[in-house]
């Protein structure tokens, strides 16, 4: 009897690049070896056209033929349910187990009526380091064969988007416990997504249909039904439904916590868990925060440039404010000629006419010396109006600039103020 059986679907050719070289075949073998070192016997489920190719790869595994071009999940679950194993697993073919000793045995000892789910850590091969964030899904499932015996038919196939949400929801609906392994177990060499946007949408709509069926089932667990009680599953958009389900599954923890390192001293493993959760969740929040700050700075730099342009405009003495036609006619001559040549010419003509009237017309009325008095008064009145108009425009422009500058200064204070970074510590729980 095989105590621990792992089901997967090995591709005939796995392509992965590292430093520009093809390492897919080597990486695939390392994945298989990591599963065996964890204690699993391996069964690869493949279509008939791939069976001979997989057997020819000389990997330590059994090959099981399926009925479709990609393994239907229902056939994998059926094969798992009829094994006499203590523990079964379904794992994506390109995921590498971290080398914990007796990992399969430790999971089996706590499995019972629980489905354990595991997230992967994406690895950048060239940098030999994990990538920030998480893939938004689950790549490994561990369970006793008995809990999948009565799982209903499903159209999902291994590798489809959303199937990793469907299986936990199906079992949670039936009252089984779901537990996300807190300790990192899977590593995954990062690569481009292979499914299309249409695949994601079609599988998402099918998942929604199955979720509605699960919630409406008379045998549905009350806890599972309550989880979605405030969510309009039938109408909510998929980009909102997906993260909601993912976050709920990530939060699932049962009483049987599994430690892969030293159970007597769990501090190192707790630290590892905290680092993984920070790297996959909190770091993403910080990155989003920095992106938002960068966007705000870009927006503010544009506002500052506009503000500087206002100051430059003010330096050029361009005073244009609510002027009446009369004020326009008697504006400061230099400014008028620079910015309003027609108005300046009219002002010169009007002023010349007034002076001519006072000098030549008034003496004909027989009032000696009055012409020069009137001329002086005309000049003084004109200069006074020019000064008043200039001051009015200048004051109005300054008021306007203050109104523009005040909110900009406040925004600059907000930008330059050191941000308050809130860290969410992950408590050690023994």
C-alpha positions in Angstrom: 0.0 0.0 0.0 1.2 3.5 -0.9 0.7 5.6 2.2 1.0 9.0 0.5 0.1 9.6 -3.1 0.6 12.8 -5.1 -1.4 13.4 -8.3 -0.1 15.8 -10.9 0.1 16.2 -14.7 3.6 16.3 -16.0 3.9 18.0 -19.4 5.9 16.3 -22.1 8.1 19.3 -22.4 8.4 22.0 -19.7 10.1 25.1 -20.8 11.8 27.4 -18.3 14.6 29.8 -18.9 17.6 30.7 -16.6 20.3 33.1 -17.7 19.1 32.7 -21.2 19.4 28.9 -21.1 16.7 26.2 -21.2 16.4 24.5 -17.8 12.9 23.0 -18.1 13.8 19.3 -18.1 16.3 19.7 -15.2 13.7 21.8 -13.2 11.0 19.3 -13.8 13.1 16.5 -12.4 14.0 18.5 -9.3 10.2 19.1 -8.7 9.6 15.3 -8.9 12.5 14.5 -6.7 11.3 17.1 -4.1 7.9 15.3 -3.9 9.5 11.9 -3.4 11.8 13.3 -0.7 8.7 14.6 1.1 7.4 11.0 1.2 5.0 10.8 -1.7 4.5 8.3 -4.5 3.7 10.1 -7.7 0.9 9.6 -10.3 0.9 11.8 -13.4 -2.5 12.0 -15.1 -2.1 12.6 -18.9 -4.1 12.3 -22.1 -3.4 9.1 -24.2 -1.3 11.1 -26.7 1.2 12.0 -23.9 1.5 8.8 -22.0 4.4 7.3 -23.9 6.3 10.5 -23.9 5.9 10.8 -20.1 7.0 7.2 -19.5 10.0 7.9 -21.8 11.2 10.7 -19.5 12.4 8.1 -17.0 10.9 9.8 -14.0 10.1 7.9 -10.8 6.3 8.0 -11.2 3.3 6.1 -12.5 1.3 7.4 -15.5 -2.5 7.3 -15.6 -4.3 7.9 -18.9 -7.3 10.4 -18.9 -10.1 11.1 -21.3 -9.3 14.7 -22.3 -6.5 16.8 -23.7 -6.0 18.1 -20.2 -6.8 16.0 -17.1 -10.4 16.6 -15.9 -10.4 17.3 -12.2 -13.3 14.8 -11.7 -11.0 12.0 -13.0 -8.2 13.0 -10.7 -10.5 13.1 -7.7 -12.0 9.8 -8.6 -8.6 8.2 -8.8 -7.6 9.7 -5.5 -10.8 8.5 -3.8 -10.2 4.9 -4.6 -6.7 4.7 -3.4 -6.0 3.1 0.0 -3.6 5.9 0.8 -3.5 7.7 4.2 -3.0 11.0 2.4 -3.5 12.3 -1.2 -2.2 15.5 -2.8 -2.9 17.4 -6.0 0.1 19.6 -7.0 0.8 21.7 -10.0 3.6 20.1 -12.0 6.0 23.0 -11.9 6.0 23.5 -8.1 9.0 22.4 -6.0 8.7 21.3 -2.4 11.0 22.9 0.1 13.0 20.1 1.7 11.3 19.6 5.0 11.9 16.2 6.5 8.8 13.8 6.5 6.5 16.6 5.1 3.9 14.1 3.9 3.8 12.3 7.2 3.4 15.5 9.2 0.5 16.7 7.0 -1.1 13.3 7.2 -1.0 13.3 11.0 -3.2 16.4 11.1 -5.4 15.8 8.1 -8.5 14.1 9.4 -11.5 15.8 7.8 -9.4 18.8 6.7 -8.4 20.0 3.2 -5.0 21.6 3.5 -4.2 24.2 0.8 -0.8 25.7 0.1 0.3 28.9 -1.7 3.5 29.0 -3.7 6.4 31.4 -3.5 7.4 32.7 -6.9 11.1 32.6 -7.5 13.1 34.7 -9.9 15.7 32.1 -11.1 18.4 34.6 -12.2 18.3 36.6 -9.0 17.8 33.5 -6.9 15.3 35.4 -4.8 11.5 35.4 -4.2 9.3 37.9 -6.0 7.0 40.2 -4.0 3.3 39.5 -3.9 1.4 36.3 -4.4 -0.2 34.6 -7.4 -3.7 34.9 -6.1 -4.3 31.2 -6.0 -3.3 27.8 -4.5 -1.1 25.2 -6.1 -1.2 22.2 -3.7 -4.0 20.4 -1.9 -3.7 17.7 0.7 -6.6 15.5 1.9 -7.7 12.0 3.0 -9.2 10.1 0.0 -12.6 9.7 1.8 -13.5 13.4 1.8 -13.6 13.6 -2.0 -15.7 10.5 -2.6 -19.0 12.3 -2.9 -17.7 15.4 -4.8 -20.1 16.0 -7.7 -19.2 16.3 -11.4 -17.2 19.3 -12.5 -16.1 20.7 -15.8 -12.8 22.1 -14.4 -9.6 20.6 -15.6 -6.1 20.7 -14.0 -4.5 24.0 -15.0 -7.8 25.9 -15.4 -8.1 29.3 -13.7 -10.5 29.3 -10.7 -10.4 25.5 -10.1 -8.2 26.1 -7.1 -11.1 28.1 -5.6 -13.8 25.6 -6.6 -12.3 22.6 -4.8 -12.0 24.2 -1.3 -15.4 25.8 -1.7 -17.0 22.5 -2.7 -15.5 20.7 0.4 -16.3 23.7 2.7 -19.9 23.6 1.5 -20.0 19.9 2.6 -18.8 20.8 6.1 -15.1 19.9 5.8 -12.5 22.1 7.3 -10.2 24.2 5.1 -6.7 25.0 6.4 -4.1 27.1 4.6 -0.6 25.8 5.5 1.0 28.7 7.3 4.6 27.6 6.6 5.9 28.1 3.1 6.0 24.7 1.3 6.1 25.4 -2.4 8.5 27.2 -4.6 7.7 28.1 -8.2 10.0 29.3 -11.0 8.2 32.4 -12.3 6.9 32.4 -15.9 4.3 34.1 -18.0 0.6 33.1 -17.6 -0.5 30.5 -20.1 -4.2 30.9 -20.0 -6.0 33.7 -21.9 -8.3 36.4 -20.6 -11.2 34.6 -22.1 -10.3 31.4 -20.3 -10.2 33.4 -17.0 -13.6 34.9 -17.7 -15.3 31.7 -18.8 -13.9 29.7 -15.9 -14.9 32.5 -13.6 -18.5 32.5 -14.7 -18.6 28.7 -14.3 -17.1 29.1 -10.8 -19.8 31.6 -10.0 -22.5 29.2 -11.2 -21.0 26.4 -9.0 -20.8 28.8 -6.0 -24.5 29.7 -6.3 -25.3 26.0 -6.5 -23.3 25.3 -3.4 -24.8 28.1 -1.4 -28.4 27.2 -2.4 -27.9 23.5 -1.7 -30.0 22.3 1.3 -27.1 20.4 2.6 -24.7 23.4 2.5 -22.8 24.1 5.7 -24.2 27.0 7.7 -20.7 28.5 8.2 -20.0 28.4 4.4 -23.5 29.9 3.7 -22.9 32.6 6.2 -19.6 33.6 4.7 -21.3 34.6 1.5 -24.6 35.9 3.0 -23.8 39.5 2.4 -22.4 39.0 -1.1 -24.6 39.1 -4.2 -22.7 36.2 -5.8 -25.0 36.0 -8.8 -24.3 39.6 -9.9 -21.0 40.7 -8.4 -18.2 41.3 -11.0 -15.5 38.6 -11.2 -12.6 41.0 -10.4 -14.3 41.6 -7.0 -15.5 38.0 -6.4 -12.0 36.5 -7.0 -10.1 38.5 -4.4 -13.0 38.0 -1.9 -12.8 34.2 -2.2 -9.0 34.2 -2.2 -8.8 36.3 1.0 -11.3 34.1 2.7 -9.4 31.0 1.8 -6.1 32.6 2.9 -7.6 33.3 6.3 -8.7 29.7 6.9 -6.9 28.1 9.8 -7.9 25.0 11.7 -6.9 23.8 15.2 -4.3 21.3 13.8 -1.4 23.6 13.0 1.4 21.9 11.2 5.1 22.6 11.9 7.6 21.2 9.5 10.7 22.2 11.5 11.1 21.8 15.2 7.8 21.4 17.0 9.5 22.0 20.4 10.8 25.4 19.3 8.5 27.0 16.8 10.1 30.5 16.9 12.2 30.0 13.7 9.2 28.7 11.8 7.0 31.5 13.1 9.6 34.0 11.8 9.6 32.2 8.4 5.8 32.5 8.3 5.9 36.2 9.2 8.5 36.9 6.5 6.5 35.0 3.9 3.2 36.8 4.8 5.0 40.2 4.8 6.6 39.5 1.5 3.4 38.3 -0.2 0.9 40.7 1.4 2.3 43.6 3.4 5.1 44.3 0.9 2.5 44.6 -1.9 0.6 47.1 0.1 3.8 49.1 0.6 4.5 48.9 -3.1 1.0 50.1 -3.9 1.5 52.9 -1.3 4.7 54.0 -3.0 3.1 53.9 -6.4 0.3 56.2 -5.1 2.9 58.5 -3.6 4.8 58.6 -6.9 1.6 59.4 -8.8 0.8 62.2 -6.3 4.3 63.6 -6.7 4.0 63.6 -10.5 0.7 65.4 -10.2 2.2 67.9 -7.7 5.2 68.5 -9.9 2.8 69.6 -12.7 1.0 71.9 -10.3 4.4 73.4 -9.2 5.3 74.0 -12.8 2.0 75.7 -13.3 2.6 77.8 -10.1 6.0 78.8 -11.3 4.5 79.8 -14.6 2.1 82.1 -12.6 5.1 83.7 -10.8 6.9 84.1 -14.1 3.8 85.7 -15.6 3.7 88.1 -12.6 7.3 88.9 -13.1 6.5 90.0 -16.6 4.1 92.6 -15.2 1.2 91.2 -17.1 -1.6 92.8 -15.1 -4.9 91.9 -16.6 -7.9 92.3 -14.2 -11.5 93.3 -14.5 -10.7 96.5 -16.3 -13.4 98.8 -17.6 -12.9 100.3 -21.2 -12.0 103.6 -19.6 -9.3 102.0 -17.4 -8.0 100.2 -20.5 -7.7 103.5 -22.3 -5.6 105.1 -19.6 -3.4 102.1 -18.6 0.3 102.5 -18.0 1.6 103.5 -21.5 4.5 101.0 -21.7 2.4 98.1 -20.6 -0.4 99.2 -22.9 2.0 99.4 -25.9 3.4 95.9 -25.0 0.2 94.1 -24.4 -2.6 96.3 -25.8 -1.3 98.3 -28.7 -4.8 99.3 -30.0 -5.9 100.5 -26.5 -2.6 102.4 -26.2 -3.1 104.2 -29.4 -6.7 105.2 -28.4 -5.4 106.5 -25.1 -2.8 108.7 -26.9 -5.4 110.0 -29.3 -7.9 110.8 -26.4 -5.2 112.4 -24.3 -4.0 114.5 -27.3 -7.5 115.6 -28.0 -8.1 116.8 -24.4 -4.8 118.7 -24.4 -5.5 120.3 -27.8 -9.0 121.3 -26.5 -7.5 122.9 -23.4 -4.7 124.7 -25.2 -6.4 125.9 -28.4 -10.2 125.9 -27.8 -10.4 127.4 -24.3 -8.4 130.6 -25.2 -11.0 131.4 -27.9 -13.5 131.7 -25.1 -11.7 134.8 -23.7 -10.5 133.3 -20.5 -6.7 134.0 -20.2 -4.6 131.4 -18.4 -7.5 129.0 -18.0 -6.3 126.8 -20.8 -3.0 126.0 -19.0 -4.9 125.3 -15.7 -7.2 122.9 -17.5 -4.3 121.3 -19.3 -2.5 120.7 -15.9 -5.7 119.3 -14.4 -6.2 116.9 -17.3 -2.6 115.7 -17.0 -2.9 115.2 -13.2 -6.3 113.4 -13.5 -4.9 111.2 -16.2 -1.8 110.3 -14.1 -4.0 109.6 -11.0 -6.3 107.3 -13.0 -3.3 105.5 -14.4 -1.8 105.0 -10.9 -5.2 103.9 -9.5 -5.7 101.5 -12.3 -2.2 100.1 -11.9 -2.6 99.6 -8.2 -6.1 98.1 -8.6 -4.7 95.6 -11.1 -1.6 94.8 -9.0 -3.7 94.3 -5.8 -6.2 92.1 -7.7 -3.3 90.0 -9.2 -1.7 89.5 -5.8 -5.0 88.4 -4.2 -5.4 85.9 -7.1 -1.9 84.6 -6.7 -2.4 84.2 -2.9 -5.6 82.2 -3.7 -3.6 80.0 -6.1 -0.5 79.6 -3.9 -2.2 78.8 -0.6 -3.6 75.3 -1.7 -0.4 74.5 -3.5 1.7 75.3 -0.4 -0.6 73.0 1.6 -0.2 70.2 -0.9 3.6 70.8 -0.8 3.5 70.5 3.0 1.5 67.3 2.7 4.0 65.8 0.2 7.1 66.8 2.1 5.7 65.7 5.4 7.3 62.3 6.3 4.7 59.5 5.8 3.5 57.5 8.7 4.2 53.9 7.9 2.1 51.5 9.9 3.6 48.1 10.3 1.4 45.1 11.1 3.4 42.7 13.2 2.6 39.0 12.9 2.4 37.6 16.4 4.1 34.4 17.3 1.4 31.8 18.2 2.5 28.6 19.6 
